[in-house]
């Protein structure tokens, strides 16, 4: 990848406007397949489907532009765009393991990553060991002769536990173990795992990359060699390709990614500071707050604070917690994050077998005015 500034990546890279009537915004090439004038042209496309357009399940011009931009943002050679973040996780993991292999995974990963490793992969004789990722020695201790993959999520998206990417990347490279990270929390602007030697970077593009709560998509970034291997096998076979319209919406969203993250980040820091001093709040989980046990590591490998955190209220009375949640006027109760709207997920809404205290609440800070959100939280806390 050539060194490119952020503005060029977001607004120019891949946009050969002379190919589409000099339109400022790229078109949606909403087609399932592509026609050829000669047998030789079609034969060439069959020979290298990634390079030549044949069928949108494999390649599409709108998605091509998006792939170039996401890869450049992550600092990798190539990228695949998929129909969901869960699909990106599945392809990244399954492309690197065979029957009899072993995976090491960080504790508390995204729920569908956990499901993949505990429910689906064991059916194919792939074993996973889960470790406390806050100590690199735990990864070292879990390595076996058949370990093929280390799966990371830094920070995790409930408790915001970090892994030292440079240390783990070094250990894995020495032993020929592939590393995968879910980088959704940080976005491509907040953390560059490739700089620390991580092989495969995945995102739920539904989150910050899209930012408008109207697209479900995933991305997978890696070297040309890794992407080609996945493309020719799992990607084409599983068929979890993003629709051209989804790719176009993601292209539109990228234009405002820096200013959206800036607003969310600045508001989150103000609100975290307020909550950390509030008498009804027991604990804050936020990597860029000084109370976080890995604060120094967050400063080292995360380029900017992000817009999501968790808290524990002091009360464990469920009725009081429910009253607080339902008193919030500007925070929607919903999953996901990264959009324009502020959100909460209260643990008291989970199934009873979920290992999380009843007073635990995750907050995502959207694009509303920070003072409005602060006042909303204040009045809801008064209801406890």
C-alpha positions in Angstrom: 0.0 0.0 0.0 1.2 3.5 -0.9 1.2 6.1 1.9 -2.1 7.9 1.5 -3.7 10.6 3.6 -7.1 9.9 5.1 -9.0 12.5 3.0 -7.6 10.9 -0.2 -8.7 7.4 0.9 -12.2 8.5 1.9 -12.9 10.7 -1.1 -10.7 9.7 -4.0 -9.2 6.2 -3.8 -10.8 3.8 -6.3 -13.1 6.4 -7.7 -12.3 6.4 -11.4 -15.0 8.9 -12.2 -14.3 8.9 -15.9 -15.6 5.3 -16.0 -19.1 6.5 -14.8 -19.9 9.7 -16.5 -17.8 11.8 -14.1 -20.4 11.4 -11.4 -19.2 12.6 -8.0 -20.8 9.7 -6.2 -20.1 6.2 -7.5 -23.1 4.4 -9.0 -24.7 1.3 -7.6 -23.9 -1.5 -10.1 -27.0 -3.5 -9.2 -26.5 -6.6 -11.3 -26.1 -10.3 -10.7 -23.8 -11.1 -13.6 -21.7 -9.6 -16.4 -21.7 -10.3 -20.2 -18.8 -10.8 -22.6 -18.3 -10.0 -26.2 -16.0 -12.9 -26.9 -15.4 -16.5 -25.8 -11.8 -15.4 -25.0 -13.0 -12.7 -22.6 -15.3 -15.1 -20.8 -12.5 -17.7 -20.6 -10.2 -15.1 -19.0 -12.9 -14.3 -16.4 -13.4 -17.9 -15.5 -9.6 -18.2 -15.1 -9.3 -15.3 -12.6 -12.7 -14.3 -11.2 -11.3 -11.9 -8.6 -9.6 -9.8 -11.3 -12.3 -10.0 -14.0 -16.0 -9.5 -13.3 -18.1 -12.5 -13.9 -20.8 -12.7 -11.2 -21.6 -10.4 -8.3 -21.2 -13.3 -5.8 -17.5 -13.0 -6.6 -17.0 -9.4 -7.6 -18.9 -6.2 -8.2 -17.6 -2.7 -9.3 -19.3 -0.9 -6.4 -17.9 -3.3 -3.9 -14.5 -3.1 -5.5 -14.2 0.6 -4.6 -15.2 -0.1 -1.0 -12.6 -2.9 -0.7 -9.8 -0.6 -1.8 -10.8 2.1 0.7 -11.2 -0.3 3.7 -7.9 -2.1 2.9 -6.1 1.3 2.8 -7.7 2.4 6.1 -6.5 -0.8 7.8 -3.1 -0.7 6.1 -3.5 -4.1 4.5 -3.1 -5.2 0.9 -6.6 -6.4 0.3 -10.1 -6.7 1.7 -13.3 -8.7 1.3 -16.8 -7.3 2.0 -19.3 -9.7 3.4 -23.0 -9.7 4.3 -22.4 -9.5 8.1 -19.8 -9.3 10.8 -20.6 -12.8 11.8 -19.8 -14.0 8.3 -16.5 -12.2 8.5 -15.7 -14.0 11.7 -16.8 -17.4 10.3 -14.7 -17.1 7.1 -11.6 -15.8 8.9 -11.6 -18.7 11.3 -12.8 -21.6 9.2 -10.3 -20.6 6.4 -7.4 -21.2 8.7 -8.2 -24.5 10.5 -8.8 -28.2 9.6 -10.1 -31.1 11.6 -7.8 -31.8 14.5 -6.6 -28.3 14.9 -6.6 -26.1 18.0 -7.6 -22.5 18.5 -6.8 -20.1 21.3 -9.5 -17.4 21.9 -9.7 -14.5 24.2 -12.3 -14.7 27.0 -15.7 -12.9 26.5 -15.6 -12.6 22.6 -18.6 -11.5 20.6 -21.4 -14.0 21.1 -21.4 -15.5 17.6 -17.6 -16.0 17.7 -18.1 -17.9 20.9 -20.9 -19.9 19.3 -18.8 -20.8 16.3 -16.0 -22.1 18.6 -18.1 -23.9 21.1 -21.0 -25.2 19.1 -20.1 -25.5 15.4 -16.3 -26.2 15.2 -16.3 -29.0 17.7 -18.5 -30.9 15.3 -15.5 -30.9 12.9 -13.0 -31.9 15.6 -11.6 -28.3 16.1 -10.9 -27.5 19.7 -10.8 -24.0 21.3 -9.1 -22.9 24.5 -10.4 -19.7 26.0 -7.9 -17.6 28.0 -7.7 -14.3 30.0 -6.2 -12.1 27.3 -5.0 -9.4 29.6 -1.9 -11.5 30.2 0.1 -12.6 27.2 1.6 -15.5 29.2 -1.9 -17.1 29.2 -1.7 -17.4 25.4 1.8 -18.8 25.5 0.8 -21.4 28.1 -2.2 -22.5 26.0 -0.2 -23.2 22.8 -0.2 -26.8 21.7 1.6 -28.5 18.8 -1.6 -28.3 16.8 -2.5 -24.7 17.6 -3.2 -23.0 14.2 -5.0 -19.8 15.2 -5.2 -17.2 17.9 -8.4 -15.2 18.0 -8.4 -11.7 19.5 -10.9 -9.0 20.3 -9.2 -5.9 21.7 -10.9 -4.5 23.5 -13.7 -6.9 24.1 -17.1 -5.2 23.7 -18.7 -5.7 27.1 -15.9 -5.6 29.7 -13.4 -3.8 27.5 -10.4 -6.1 28.2 -7.3 -5.5 26.0 -4.7 -7.8 24.6 -1.1 -6.7 24.0 -1.2 -7.0 20.2 2.5 -6.5 19.6 3.5 -9.2 22.1 0.9 -11.7 20.8 1.7 -10.9 17.2 5.4 -11.6 17.8 4.8 -14.9 19.6 2.4 -16.1 16.9 4.8 -15.1 14.1 7.7 -17.0 15.7 5.5 -20.2 15.8 3.7 -19.8 12.5 0.3 -19.3 14.1 -2.2 -17.2 12.3 -3.7 -14.3 14.3 -7.2 -12.9 13.8 -8.7 -9.8 15.5 -12.2 -8.4 15.7 -11.3 -4.7 15.4 -15.0 -3.5 15.4 -14.8 -1.5 18.6 -11.9 0.7 17.5 -12.8 1.1 13.8 -10.0 1.3 11.3 -9.3 4.9 12.6 -8.9 3.9 16.2 -6.5 0.9 16.0 -4.2 -0.6 13.3 -3.6 -4.2 14.3 -1.6 -4.9 11.1 1.1 -2.6 12.5 1.5 -5.0 15.4 1.8 -8.1 13.1 -1.8 -9.3 13.3 -2.6 -11.3 10.1 -6.4 -10.9 9.7 -8.5 -7.9 10.8 -12.2 -8.2 10.7 -15.0 -5.7 11.4 -18.7 -5.7 11.8 -19.1 -2.9 9.2 -22.6 -2.5 10.6 -21.0 -0.5 13.4 -18.8 2.5 13.0 -17.9 1.9 9.3 -21.6 2.3 8.3 -22.7 4.5 11.2 -26.3 4.9 10.2 -28.0 1.8 11.6 -29.3 0.8 8.1 -26.8 -1.8 6.8 -25.7 -5.2 8.1 -22.2 -6.0 6.7 -18.7 -7.3 7.5 -15.2 -6.8 6.3 -12.1 -9.0 6.3 -8.7 -7.4 5.7 -5.4 -9.2 5.2 -2.4 -9.8 2.8 -3.0 -10.6 -0.8 -2.0 -14.2 -0.2 -4.5 -14.7 2.7 -7.3 -12.9 0.9 -6.7 -15.0 -2.3 -6.8 -18.2 -0.3 -10.1 -17.2 1.4 -11.6 -15.8 -1.8 -11.1 -19.0 -3.9 -12.5 -21.2 -1.2 -14.7 -20.1 1.7 -15.7 -16.7 0.2 -17.0 -18.1 -3.2 -18.5 -21.2 -1.6 -20.3 -19.8 1.4 -21.7 -17.0 -0.8 -22.1 -14.5 2.1 -21.4 -11.6 -0.2 -22.6 -8.0 0.4 -25.2 -6.6 -1.9 -24.1 -3.8 -4.2 -26.6 -1.5 -2.6 -25.1 -2.2 0.9 -21.6 -1.5 -0.5 -22.9 1.9 -1.9 -24.3 2.8 1.5 -21.0 1.9 3.2 -19.2 4.1 0.7 -21.5 7.0 1.5 -20.9 6.4 5.2 -17.1 6.4 5.0 -17.2 10.1 3.9 -18.2 11.1 7.4 -16.4 8.4 9.4 -13.8 10.8 11.0 -16.3 13.4 12.2 -18.7 10.8 13.5 -16.1 9.1 15.5 -14.7 12.5 16.8 -18.2 13.5 18.1 -18.9 10.1 19.7 -15.4 10.0 21.3 -15.5 13.5 22.8 -19.0 13.0 24.2 -18.2 9.6 25.6 -15.2 11.0 27.5 -17.3 13.8 29.1 -20.0 11.3 30.1 -17.5 8.8 31.5 -15.9 11.5 33.6 -19.3 12.5 35.0 -20.3 8.9 35.8 -16.9 8.0 37.4 -17.6 10.7 40.0 -21.3 9.9 40.6 -22.3 8.4 43.9 -24.7 5.9 42.3 -22.1 4.4 40.0 -19.9 1.6 41.3 -17.6 1.0 38.4 -16.6 2.2 34.9 -15.3 -0.1 32.1 -13.6 2.2 29.6 -10.1 1.7 28.2 -9.3 5.4 28.1 -10.3 6.2 31.7 -7.5 6.2 34.3 -9.3 3.7 36.5 -9.0 1.0 33.8 -6.3 -1.5 34.7 -4.9 -1.5 31.2 -5.0 2.3 30.7 -1.4 2.5 29.7 -1.8 -0.3 27.1 -4.9 1.6 25.6 -2.8 4.7 25.2 0.0 2.6 23.5 -2.0 0.7 20.9 -5.3 2.6 20.5 -5.0 5.8 18.6 -8.1 7.5 19.9 -10.7 6.9 22.7 -13.9 5.4 21.3 -17.6 5.9 22.1 -18.6 2.9 24.0 -18.2 1.9 27.7 -20.0 -0.1 30.5 -20.9 0.7 34.0 -22.0 -1.1 37.1 -24.6 0.8 39.2 -24.2 0.6 43.0 -27.7 -0.8 43.4 -28.4 -4.4 42.6 -32.2 -3.9 43.0 -33.6 -5.0 39.7 -36.6 -2.7 39.9 -34.4 0.3 40.5 -32.2 -0.6 37.5 -35.2 -1.1 35.2 -36.5 2.3 36.4 -33.2 3.9 35.5 -33.1 2.3 32.0 -36.7 3.2 31.2 -36.3 6.8 32.4 -33.7 7.5 29.8 -35.2 9.6 27.0 -32.3 9.9 24.5 -30.9 6.4 24.8 -32.5 3.6 22.9 -32.5 0.1 24.3 -30.9 -1.9 21.5 -28.0 -4.0 20.4 -25.1 -3.0 18.2 -23.4 0.4 18.2 -21.6 2.9 16.0 -24.7 4.7 14.6 -26.0 8.2 15.1 -28.2 7.2 18.0 -27.1 6.6 21.6 -27.9 3.1 23.0 -27.9 1.1 26.2 -27.9 -2.7 26.8 -28.8 -3.5 30.4 -27.7 -6.9 31.7 -31.0 -7.3 33.4 -32.6 -7.8 30.0 -30.4 -10.9 29.3 -31.3 -14.5 29.9 -30.7 -15.5 33.5 -27.8 -17.9 32.5 -25.7 -14.9 31.1 -22.6 -14.4 33.3 -23.0 -10.7 34.0 -24.2 -8.9 37.1 -27.7 -7.4 37.1 -26.4 -3.9 37.6 -24.2 -4.0 34.5 -25.2 -1.6 31.6 -23.4 -1.0 28.4 -23.6 2.5 26.9 -22.9 3.6 23.3 -22.7 7.4 22.8 -24.1 8.6 19.5 -24.1 12.0 17.8 -26.5 13.9 20.0 -25.2 16.9 21.9 -23.2 15.8 24.9 -25.0 18.2 27.3 -28.3 16.7 26.3 -27.1 13.2 27.0 -25.6 14.2 30.3 -28.8 15.8 31.5 -30.7 12.7 30.4 -28.4 10.4 32.4 -28.6 12.7 35.5 -32.4 12.7 35.5 -32.5 8.9 35.1 -30.0 8.4 37.9 -32.3 10.5 40.1 -35.0 7.8 39.6 -32.9 5.2 41.5 
